[in-house]
Amino acid sequence: MKDAKNALRVVGMIVLGLFVFMVVAPFALKVIFGILGATFSLITFLVGLAVLLIKVAVVLAIGYLILVGIRALLR
């Protein structure tokens, strides 16, 4: 009988844990995704800024190579 009480106690704790998880999970996910949304937008902005900087650097490098080539042809 004592084992049956312990088994029912464990089953009750598991059911209670599942109930709490099912009730709290939507709220927790909303909070987590709200924070992740802000973080994701910041990371997206920084990656976009880095890509823009790389594009500017490539354009400047190509312009420099063209100027050096023109200078070499004129000599």
PyMOL Python script that loads the backbone (N, CA, C, O; Angstrom):
from pymol import cmd

cmd.read_pdbstr("""\
ATOM      1  N   MET A   1       0.813  -1.191   0.000  1.00  0.00           N
ATOM      2  CA  MET A   1       0.000   0.000   0.000  1.00  0.00           C
ATOM      3  C   MET A   1       0.860   1.260   0.000  1.00  0.00           C
ATOM      4  O   MET A   1       0.512   2.271  -0.610  1.00  0.00           O
ATOM      5  N   LYS A   2       1.991   1.174   0.699  1.00  0.00           N
ATOM      6  CA  LYS A   2       2.872   2.320   0.776  1.00  0.00           C
ATOM      7  C   LYS A   2       3.462   2.639  -0.603  1.00  0.00           C
ATOM      8  O   LYS A   2       3.636   3.805  -0.958  1.00  0.00           O
ATOM      9  N   ASP A   3       3.767   1.584  -1.376  1.00  0.00           N
ATOM     10  CA  ASP A   3       4.293   1.792  -2.732  1.00  0.00           C
ATOM     11  C   ASP A   3       3.250   2.433  -3.639  1.00  0.00           C
ATOM     12  O   ASP A   3       3.579   3.256  -4.493  1.00  0.00           O
ATOM     13  N   ALA A   4       1.992   2.050  -3.447  1.00  0.00           N
ATOM     14  CA  ALA A   4       0.914   2.630  -4.254  1.00  0.00           C
ATOM     15  C   ALA A   4       0.760   4.113  -3.943  1.00  0.00           C
ATOM     16  O   ALA A   4       0.529   4.910  -4.852  1.00  0.00           O
ATOM     17  N   LYS A   5       0.883   4.497  -2.674  1.00  0.00           N
ATOM     18  CA  LYS A   5       0.804   5.910  -2.305  1.00  0.00           C
ATOM     19  C   LYS A   5       1.957   6.697  -2.915  1.00  0.00           C
ATOM     20  O   LYS A   5       1.772   7.807  -3.413  1.00  0.00           O
ATOM     21  N   ASN A   6       3.141   6.109  -2.870  1.00  0.00           N
ATOM     22  CA  ASN A   6       4.304   6.792  -3.464  1.00  0.00           C
ATOM     23  C   ASN A   6       4.144   6.925  -4.978  1.00  0.00           C
ATOM     24  O   ASN A   6       4.487   7.958  -5.554  1.00  0.00           O
ATOM     25  N   ALA A   7       3.626   5.887  -5.614  1.00  0.00           N
ATOM     26  CA  ALA A   7       3.425   5.931  -7.061  1.00  0.00           C
ATOM     27  C   ALA A   7       2.387   6.995  -7.410  1.00  0.00           C
ATOM     28  O   ALA A   7       2.575   7.761  -8.354  1.00  0.00           O
ATOM     29  N   LEU A   8       1.283   7.044  -6.644  1.00  0.00           N
ATOM     30  CA  LEU A   8       0.268   8.062  -6.899  1.00  0.00           C
ATOM     31  C   LEU A   8       0.808   9.462  -6.640  1.00  0.00           C
ATOM     32  O   LEU A   8       0.455  10.405  -7.346  1.00  0.00           O
ATOM     33  N   ARG A   9       1.655   9.599  -5.641  1.00  0.00           N
ATOM     34  CA  ARG A   9       2.260  10.896  -5.348  1.00  0.00           C
ATOM     35  C   ARG A   9       3.150  11.333  -6.524  1.00  0.00           C
ATOM     36  O   ARG A   9       3.111  12.490  -6.941  1.00  0.00           O
ATOM     37  N   VAL A  10       3.937  10.412  -7.045  1.00  0.00           N
ATOM     38  CA  VAL A  10       4.817  10.733  -8.188  1.00  0.00           C
ATOM     39  C   VAL A  10       3.980  11.076  -9.410  1.00  0.00           C
ATOM     40  O   VAL A  10       4.276  12.044 -10.109  1.00  0.00           O
ATOM     41  N   VAL A  11       2.941  10.295  -9.675  1.00  0.00           N
ATOM     42  CA  VAL A  11       2.071  10.565 -10.826  1.00  0.00           C
ATOM     43  C   VAL A  11       1.392  11.915 -10.657  1.00  0.00           C
ATOM     44  O   VAL A  11       1.287  12.680 -11.615  1.00  0.00           O
ATOM     45  N   GLY A  12       0.931  12.215  -9.444  1.00  0.00           N
ATOM     46  CA  GLY A  12       0.300  13.512  -9.187  1.00  0.00           C
ATOM     47  C   GLY A  12       1.277  14.667  -9.419  1.00  0.00           C
ATOM     48  O   GLY A  12       0.901  15.695  -9.982  1.00  0.00           O
ATOM     49  N   MET A  13       2.519  14.500  -8.989  1.00  0.00           N
ATOM     50  CA  MET A  13       3.518  15.556  -9.200  1.00  0.00           C
ATOM     51  C   MET A  13       3.802  15.747 -10.684  1.00  0.00           C
ATOM     52  O   MET A  13       3.959  16.876 -11.148  1.00  0.00           O
ATOM     53  N   ILE A  14       3.867  14.655 -11.421  1.00  0.00           N
ATOM     54  CA  ILE A  14       4.114  14.752 -12.863  1.00  0.00           C
ATOM     55  C   ILE A  14       2.942  15.449 -13.548  1.00  0.00           C
ATOM     56  O   ILE A  14       3.153  16.315 -14.398  1.00  0.00           O
ATOM     57  N   VAL A  15       1.709  15.082 -13.191  1.00  0.00           N
ATOM     58  CA  VAL A  15       0.525  15.716 -13.786  1.00  0.00           C
ATOM     59  C   VAL A  15       0.486  17.197 -13.430  1.00  0.00           C
ATOM     60  O   VAL A  15       0.189  18.031 -14.285  1.00  0.00           O
ATOM     61  N   LEU A  16       0.783  17.529 -12.175  1.00  0.00           N
ATOM     62  CA  LEU A  16       0.807  18.932 -11.762  1.00  0.00           C
ATOM     63  C   LEU A  16       1.895  19.699 -12.530  1.00  0.00           C
ATOM     64  O   LEU A  16       1.676  20.831 -12.960  1.00  0.00           O
ATOM     65  N   GLY A  17       3.050  19.082 -12.694  1.00  0.00           N
ATOM     66  CA  GLY A  17       4.124  19.716 -13.459  1.00  0.00           C
ATOM     67  C   GLY A  17       3.728  19.951 -14.906  1.00  0.00           C
ATOM     68  O   GLY A  17       4.013  21.011 -15.463  1.00  0.00           O
ATOM     69  N   LEU A  18       3.073  18.970 -15.519  1.00  0.00           N
ATOM     70  CA  LEU A  18       2.603  19.137 -16.897  1.00  0.00           C
ATOM     71  C   LEU A  18       1.560  20.247 -17.000  1.00  0.00           C
ATOM     72  O   LEU A  18       1.568  21.032 -17.949  1.00  0.00           O
ATOM     73  N   PHE A  19       0.662  20.307 -16.017  1.00  0.00           N
ATOM     74  CA  PHE A  19      -0.358  21.351 -16.015  1.00  0.00           C
ATOM     75  C   PHE A  19       0.282  22.735 -15.917  1.00  0.00           C
ATOM     76  O   PHE A  19      -0.067  23.646 -16.667  1.00  0.00           O
ATOM     77  N   VAL A  20       1.222  22.880 -14.982  1.00  0.00           N
ATOM     78  CA  VAL A  20       1.906  24.165 -14.829  1.00  0.00           C
ATOM     79  C   VAL A  20       2.670  24.514 -16.104  1.00  0.00           C
ATOM     80  O   VAL A  20       2.660  25.664 -16.542  1.00  0.00           O
ATOM     81  N   PHE A  21       3.323  23.530 -16.693  1.00  0.00           N
ATOM     82  CA  PHE A  21       4.059  23.777 -17.932  1.00  0.00           C
ATOM     83  C   PHE A  21       3.129  24.232 -19.047  1.00  0.00           C
ATOM     84  O   PHE A  21       3.456  25.156 -19.792  1.00  0.00           O
ATOM     85  N   MET A  22       1.965  23.585 -19.165  1.00  0.00           N
ATOM     86  CA  MET A  22       1.030  23.938 -20.237  1.00  0.00           C
ATOM     87  C   MET A  22       0.426  25.327 -20.021  1.00  0.00           C
ATOM     88  O   MET A  22       0.094  26.012 -20.988  1.00  0.00           O
ATOM     89  N   VAL A  23       0.282  25.744 -18.766  1.00  0.00           N
ATOM     90  CA  VAL A  23      -0.280  27.062 -18.483  1.00  0.00           C
ATOM     91  C   VAL A  23       0.779  28.147 -18.637  1.00  0.00           C
ATOM     92  O   VAL A  23       0.494  29.212 -19.184  1.00  0.00           O
ATOM     93  N   VAL A  24       1.992  27.894 -18.165  1.00  0.00           N
ATOM     94  CA  VAL A  24       3.049  28.912 -18.135  1.00  0.00           C
ATOM     95  C   VAL A  24       3.777  29.006 -19.469  1.00  0.00           C
ATOM     96  O   VAL A  24       4.266  30.080 -19.818  1.00  0.00           O
ATOM     97  N   ALA A  25       3.863  27.930 -20.212  1.00  0.00           N
ATOM     98  CA  ALA A  25       4.654  27.904 -21.450  1.00  0.00           C
ATOM     99  C   ALA A  25       4.254  28.992 -22.449  1.00  0.00           C
ATOM    100  O   ALA A  25       5.147  29.651 -22.981  1.00  0.00           O
ATOM    101  N   PRO A  26       2.972  29.221 -22.735  1.00  0.00           N
ATOM    102  CA  PRO A  26       2.646  30.278 -23.701  1.00  0.00           C
ATOM    103  C   PRO A  26       3.120  31.662 -23.264  1.00  0.00           C
ATOM    104  O   PRO A  26       3.604  32.442 -24.084  1.00  0.00           O
ATOM    105  N   PHE A  27       2.980  31.968 -21.973  1.00  0.00           N
ATOM    106  CA  PHE A  27       3.432  33.268 -21.481  1.00  0.00           C
ATOM    107  C   PHE A  27       4.951  33.376 -21.531  1.00  0.00           C
ATOM    108  O   PHE A  27       5.495  34.411 -21.917  1.00  0.00           O
ATOM    109  N   ALA A  28       5.629  32.306 -21.140  1.00  0.00           N
ATOM    110  CA  ALA A  28       7.093  32.309 -21.165  1.00  0.00           C
ATOM    111  C   ALA A  28       7.597  32.443 -22.593  1.00  0.00           C
ATOM    112  O   ALA A  28       8.551  33.180 -22.844  1.00  0.00           O
ATOM    113  N   LEU A  29       6.975  31.748 -23.528  1.00  0.00           N
ATOM    114  CA  LEU A  29       7.406  31.840 -24.926  1.00  0.00           C
ATOM    115  C   LEU A  29       7.172  33.227 -25.491  1.00  0.00           C
ATOM    116  O   LEU A  29       7.976  33.724 -26.280  1.00  0.00           O
ATOM    117  N   LYS A  30       6.067  33.859 -25.087  1.00  0.00           N
ATOM    118  CA  LYS A  30       5.792  35.216 -25.562  1.00  0.00           C
ATOM    119  C   LYS A  30       6.875  36.177 -25.074  1.00  0.00           C
ATOM    120  O   LYS A  30       7.347  37.025 -25.832  1.00  0.00           O
ATOM    121  N   VAL A  31       7.263  36.042 -23.816  1.00  0.00           N
ATOM    122  CA  VAL A  31       8.312  36.897 -23.257  1.00  0.00           C
ATOM    123  C   VAL A  31       9.646  36.615 -23.928  1.00  0.00           C
ATOM    124  O   VAL A  31      10.371  37.537 -24.302  1.00  0.00           O
ATOM    125  N   ILE A  32       9.966  35.331 -24.078  1.00  0.00           N
ATOM    126  CA  ILE A  32      11.250  34.960 -24.684  1.00  0.00           C
ATOM    127  C   ILE A  32      11.324  35.455 -26.122  1.00  0.00           C
ATOM    128  O   ILE A  32      12.334  36.030 -26.529  1.00  0.00           O
ATOM    129  N   PHE A  33      10.260  35.236 -26.895  1.00  0.00           N
ATOM    130  CA  PHE A  33      10.299  35.670 -28.290  1.00  0.00           C
ATOM    131  C   PHE A  33      10.257  37.182 -28.412  1.00  0.00           C
ATOM    132  O   PHE A  33      10.757  37.728 -29.395  1.00  0.00           O
ATOM    133  N   GLY A  34       9.672  37.876 -27.439  1.00  0.00           N
ATOM    134  CA  GLY A  34       9.728  39.334 -27.434  1.00  0.00           C
ATOM    135  C   GLY A  34      11.156  39.815 -27.270  1.00  0.00           C
ATOM    136  O   GLY A  34      11.596  40.723 -27.976  1.00  0.00           O
ATOM    137  N   ILE A  35      11.880  39.209 -26.341  1.00  0.00           N
ATOM    138  CA  ILE A  35      13.289  39.571 -26.137  1.00  0.00           C
ATOM    139  C   ILE A  35      14.116  39.148 -27.339  1.00  0.00           C
ATOM    140  O   ILE A  35      14.976  39.895 -27.806  1.00  0.00           O
ATOM    141  N   LEU A  36      13.849  37.939 -27.839  1.00  0.00           N
ATOM    142  CA  LEU A  36      14.602  37.468 -29.002  1.00  0.00           C
ATOM    143  C   LEU A  36      14.303  38.315 -30.229  1.00  0.00           C
ATOM    144  O   LEU A  36      15.175  38.515 -31.074  1.00  0.00           O
ATOM    145  N   GLY A  37      13.075  38.812 -30.331  1.00  0.00           N
ATOM    146  CA  GLY A  37      12.722  39.674 -31.466  1.00  0.00           C
ATOM    147  C   GLY A  37      13.558  40.937 -31.456  1.00  0.00           C
ATOM    148  O   GLY A  37      14.064  41.359 -32.496  1.00  0.00           O
ATOM    149  N   ALA A  38      13.706  41.546 -30.283  1.00  0.00           N
ATOM    150  CA  ALA A  38      14.526  42.755 -30.174  1.00  0.00           C
ATOM    151  C   ALA A  38      15.981  42.427 -30.468  1.00  0.00           C
ATOM    152  O   ALA A  38      16.659  43.171 -31.176  1.00  0.00           O
ATOM    153  N   THR A  39      16.460  41.314 -29.923  1.00  0.00           N
ATOM    154  CA  THR A  39      17.845  40.903 -30.161  1.00  0.00           C
ATOM    155  C   THR A  39      18.051  40.571 -31.633  1.00  0.00           C
ATOM    156  O   THR A  39      19.070  40.933 -32.220  1.00  0.00           O
ATOM    157  N   PHE A  40      17.080  39.879 -32.226  1.00  0.00           N
ATOM    158  CA  PHE A  40      17.193  39.507 -33.633  1.00  0.00           C
ATOM    159  C   PHE A  40      17.221  40.744 -34.522  1.00  0.00           C
ATOM    160  O   PHE A  40      17.974  40.792 -35.494  1.00  0.00           O
ATOM    161  N   SER A  41      16.407  41.744 -34.197  1.00  0.00           N
ATOM    162  CA  SER A  41      16.402  42.955 -35.013  1.00  0.00           C
ATOM    163  C   SER A  41      17.728  43.705 -34.868  1.00  0.00           C
ATOM    164  O   SER A  41      18.220  44.282 -35.837  1.00  0.00           O
ATOM    165  N   LEU A  42      18.305  43.701 -33.671  1.00  0.00           N
ATOM    166  CA  LEU A  42      19.610  44.340 -33.467  1.00  0.00           C
ATOM    167  C   LEU A  42      20.694  43.607 -34.237  1.00  0.00           C
ATOM    168  O   LEU A  42      21.532  44.238 -34.882  1.00  0.00           O
ATOM    169  N   ILE A  43      20.686  42.283 -34.178  1.00  0.00           N
ATOM    170  CA  ILE A  43      21.678  41.496 -34.913  1.00  0.00           C
ATOM    171  C   ILE A  43      21.499  41.699 -36.413  1.00  0.00           C
ATOM    172  O   ILE A  43      22.483  41.827 -37.142  1.00  0.00           O
ATOM    173  N   THR A  44      20.256  41.730 -36.879  1.00  0.00           N
ATOM    174  CA  THR A  44      19.987  41.956 -38.301  1.00  0.00           C
ATOM    175  C   THR A  44      20.514  43.321 -38.732  1.00  0.00           C
ATOM    176  O   THR A  44      21.094  43.453 -39.810  1.00  0.00           O
ATOM    177  N   PHE A  45      20.315  44.331 -37.897  1.00  0.00           N
ATOM    178  CA  PHE A  45      20.818  45.669 -38.215  1.00  0.00           C
ATOM    179  C   PHE A  45      22.336  45.671 -38.294  1.00  0.00           C
ATOM    180  O   PHE A  45      22.908  46.257 -39.212  1.00  0.00           O
ATOM    181  N   LEU A  46      22.995  45.020 -37.338  1.00  0.00           N
ATOM    182  CA  LEU A  46      24.464  44.998 -37.337  1.00  0.00           C
ATOM    183  C   LEU A  46      25.017  44.223 -38.526  1.00  0.00           C
ATOM    184  O   LEU A  46      26.018  44.631 -39.116  1.00  0.00           O
ATOM    185  N   VAL A  47      24.383  43.119 -38.884  1.00  0.00           N
ATOM    186  CA  VAL A  47      24.825  42.355 -40.052  1.00  0.00           C
ATOM    187  C   VAL A  47      24.608  43.169 -41.318  1.00  0.00           C
ATOM    188  O   VAL A  47      25.467  43.177 -42.200  1.00  0.00           O
ATOM    189  N   GLY A  48      23.479  43.852 -41.422  1.00  0.00           N
ATOM    190  CA  GLY A  48      23.226  44.711 -42.583  1.00  0.00           C
ATOM    191  C   GLY A  48      24.247  45.831 -42.682  1.00  0.00           C
ATOM    192  O   GLY A  48      24.712  46.161 -43.773  1.00  0.00           O
ATOM    193  N   LEU A  49      24.598  46.416 -41.537  1.00  0.00           N
ATOM    194  CA  LEU A  49      25.621  47.460 -41.517  1.00  0.00           C
ATOM    195  C   LEU A  49      26.976  46.925 -41.952  1.00  0.00           C
ATOM    196  O   LEU A  49      27.706  47.596 -42.682  1.00  0.00           O
ATOM    197  N   ALA A  50      27.316  45.718 -41.508  1.00  0.00           N
ATOM    198  CA  ALA A  50      28.585  45.100 -41.908  1.00  0.00           C
ATOM    199  C   ALA A  50      28.601  44.820 -43.406  1.00  0.00           C
ATOM    200  O   ALA A  50      29.614  45.050 -44.068  1.00  0.00           O
ATOM    201  N   VAL A  51      27.493  44.329 -43.944  1.00  0.00           N
ATOM    202  CA  VAL A  51      27.426  44.057 -45.389  1.00  0.00           C
ATOM    203  C   VAL A  51      27.558  45.355 -46.173  1.00  0.00           C
ATOM    204  O   VAL A  51      28.245  45.396 -47.194  1.00  0.00           O
ATOM    205  N   LEU A  52      26.911  46.411 -45.708  1.00  0.00           N
ATOM    206  CA  LEU A  52      27.021  47.716 -46.370  1.00  0.00           C
ATOM    207  C   LEU A  52      28.466  48.217 -46.340  1.00  0.00           C
ATOM    208  O   LEU A  52      28.961  48.747 -47.335  1.00  0.00           O
ATOM    209  N   LEU A  53      29.140  48.052 -45.204  1.00  0.00           N
ATOM    210  CA  LEU A  53      30.536  48.467 -45.094  1.00  0.00           C
ATOM    211  C   LEU A  53      31.427  47.674 -46.047  1.00  0.00           C
ATOM    212  O   LEU A  53      32.341  48.234 -46.653  1.00  0.00           O
ATOM    213  N   ILE A  54      31.168  46.379 -46.180  1.00  0.00           N
ATOM    214  CA  ILE A  54      31.945  45.559 -47.118  1.00  0.00           C
ATOM    215  C   ILE A  54      31.696  46.016 -48.547  1.00  0.00           C
ATOM    216  O   ILE A  54      32.633  46.078 -49.343  1.00  0.00           O
ATOM    217  N   LYS A  55      30.454  46.338 -48.887  1.00  0.00           N
ATOM    218  CA  LYS A  55      30.146  46.814 -50.238  1.00  0.00           C
ATOM    219  C   LYS A  55      30.867  48.126 -50.537  1.00  0.00           C
ATOM    220  O   LYS A  55      31.403  48.306 -51.630  1.00  0.00           O
ATOM    221  N   VAL A  56      30.879  49.038 -49.571  1.00  0.00           N
ATOM    222  CA  VAL A  56      31.578  50.305 -49.758  1.00  0.00           C
ATOM    223  C   VAL A  56      33.072  50.064 -49.933  1.00  0.00           C
ATOM    224  O   VAL A  56      33.707  50.699 -50.775  1.00  0.00           O
ATOM    225  N   ALA A  57      33.636  49.156 -49.148  1.00  0.00           N
ATOM    226  CA  ALA A  57      35.064  48.852 -49.261  1.00  0.00           C
ATOM    227  C   ALA A  57      35.391  48.256 -50.624  1.00  0.00           C
ATOM    228  O   ALA A  57      36.426  48.585 -51.203  1.00  0.00           O
ATOM    229  N   VAL A  58      34.533  47.391 -51.147  1.00  0.00           N
ATOM    230  CA  VAL A  58      34.765  46.800 -52.467  1.00  0.00           C
ATOM    231  C   VAL A  58      34.695  47.866 -53.549  1.00  0.00           C
ATOM    232  O   VAL A  58      35.521  47.868 -54.461  1.00  0.00           O
ATOM    233  N   VAL A  59      33.726  48.773 -53.468  1.00  0.00           N
ATOM    234  CA  VAL A  59      33.615  49.846 -54.457  1.00  0.00           C
ATOM    235  C   VAL A  59      34.845  50.744 -54.419  1.00  0.00           C
ATOM    236  O   VAL A  59      35.368  51.124 -55.467  1.00  0.00           O
ATOM    237  N   LEU A  60      35.314  51.087 -53.215  1.00  0.00           N
ATOM    238  CA  LEU A  60      36.518  51.912 -53.100  1.00  0.00           C
ATOM    239  C   LEU A  60      37.750  51.193 -53.646  1.00  0.00           C
ATOM    240  O   LEU A  60      38.594  51.807 -54.299  1.00  0.00           O
ATOM    241  N   ALA A  61      37.850  49.890 -53.376  1.00  0.00           N
ATOM    242  CA  ALA A  61      39.001  49.129 -53.889  1.00  0.00           C
ATOM    243  C   ALA A  61      38.977  49.066 -55.410  1.00  0.00           C
ATOM    244  O   ALA A  61      40.019  49.210 -56.049  1.00  0.00           O
ATOM    245  N   ILE A  62      37.811  48.856 -55.992  1.00  0.00           N
ATOM    246  CA  ILE A  62      37.714  48.808 -57.459  1.00  0.00           C
ATOM    247  C   ILE A  62      38.044  50.170 -58.044  1.00  0.00           C
ATOM    248  O   ILE A  62      38.752  50.264 -59.046  1.00  0.00           O
ATOM    249  N   GLY A  63      37.532  51.230 -57.421  1.00  0.00           N
ATOM    250  CA  GLY A  63      37.857  52.586 -57.899  1.00  0.00           C
ATOM    251  C   GLY A  63      39.348  52.859 -57.821  1.00  0.00           C
ATOM    252  O   GLY A  63      39.919  53.453 -58.735  1.00  0.00           O
ATOM    253  N   TYR A  64      39.987  52.430 -56.731  1.00  0.00           N
ATOM    254  CA  TYR A  64      41.429  52.623 -56.592  1.00  0.00           C
ATOM    255  C   TYR A  64      42.196  51.850 -57.668  1.00  0.00           C
ATOM    256  O   TYR A  64      43.146  52.372 -58.252  1.00  0.00           O
ATOM    257  N   LEU A  65      41.785  50.614 -57.929  1.00  0.00           N
ATOM    258  CA  LEU A  65      42.461  49.825 -58.963  1.00  0.00           C
ATOM    259  C   LEU A  65      42.286  50.459 -60.344  1.00  0.00           C
ATOM    260  O   LEU A  65      43.213  50.431 -61.154  1.00  0.00           O
ATOM    261  N   ILE A  66      41.129  51.020 -60.620  1.00  0.00           N
ATOM    262  CA  ILE A  66      40.908  51.686 -61.903  1.00  0.00           C
ATOM    263  C   ILE A  66      41.811  52.908 -62.012  1.00  0.00           C
ATOM    264  O   ILE A  66      42.429  53.126 -63.053  1.00  0.00           O
ATOM    265  N   LEU A  67      41.896  53.707 -60.951  1.00  0.00           N
ATOM    266  CA  LEU A  67      42.768  54.893 -60.977  1.00  0.00           C
ATOM    267  C   LEU A  67      44.228  54.513 -61.146  1.00  0.00           C
ATOM    268  O   LEU A  67      44.957  55.164 -61.895  1.00  0.00           O
ATOM    269  N   VAL A  68      44.665  53.460 -60.454  1.00  0.00           N
ATOM    270  CA  VAL A  68      46.065  53.018 -60.596  1.00  0.00           C
ATOM    271  C   VAL A  68      46.310  52.512 -62.011  1.00  0.00           C
ATOM    272  O   VAL A  68      47.378  52.743 -62.578  1.00  0.00           O
ATOM    273  N   GLY A  69      45.331  51.825 -62.583  1.00  0.00           N
ATOM    274  CA  GLY A  69      45.486  51.341 -63.959  1.00  0.00           C
ATOM    275  C   GLY A  69      45.565  52.488 -64.951  1.00  0.00           C
ATOM    276  O   GLY A  69      46.382  52.452 -65.871  1.00  0.00           O
ATOM    277  N   ILE A  70      44.737  53.495 -64.782  1.00  0.00           N
ATOM    278  CA  ILE A  70      44.778  54.666 -65.675  1.00  0.00           C
ATOM    279  C   ILE A  70      46.116  55.388 -65.524  1.00  0.00           C
ATOM    280  O   ILE A  70      46.709  55.813 -66.515  1.00  0.00           O
ATOM    281  N   ARG A  71      46.585  55.523 -64.298  1.00  0.00           N
ATOM    282  CA  ARG A  71      47.864  56.187 -64.067  1.00  0.00           C
ATOM    283  C   ARG A  71      49.011  55.421 -64.715  1.00  0.00           C
ATOM    284  O   ARG A  71      49.941  56.021 -65.254  1.00  0.00           O
ATOM    285  N   ALA A  72      48.941  54.075 -64.658  1.00  0.00           N
ATOM    286  CA  ALA A  72      49.992  53.255 -65.266  1.00  0.00           C
ATOM    287  C   ALA A  72      49.939  53.379 -66.782  1.00  0.00           C
ATOM    288  O   ALA A  72      50.987  53.376 -67.428  1.00  0.00           O
ATOM    289  N   LEU A  73      48.751  53.487 -67.367  1.00  0.00           N
ATOM    290  CA  LEU A  73      48.641  53.638 -68.817  1.00  0.00           C
ATOM    291  C   LEU A  73      49.147  54.989 -69.290  1.00  0.00           C
ATOM    292  O   LEU A  73      49.685  55.090 -70.393  1.00  0.00           O
ATOM    293  N   LEU A  74      48.988  56.020 -68.489  1.00  0.00           N
ATOM    294  CA  LEU A  74      49.406  57.362 -68.897  1.00  0.00           C
ATOM    295  C   LEU A  74      50.918  57.562 -68.771  1.00  0.00           C
ATOM    296  O   LEU A  74      51.437  58.530 -69.327  1.00  0.00           O
ATOM    297  N   ARG A  75      51.621  56.722 -68.092  1.00  0.00           N
ATOM    298  CA  ARG A  75      53.065  56.877 -67.956  1.00  0.00           C
ATOM    299  C   ARG A  75      53.806  56.360 -69.132  1.00  0.00           C
ATOM    300  O   ARG A  75      55.035  56.422 -69.162  1.00  0.00           O
TER     301      ARG A  75
END
""", "prot")
cmd.dss("prot")
cmd.show_as("cartoon", "prot")
cmd.util.cbc("prot")
cmd.orient("prot")
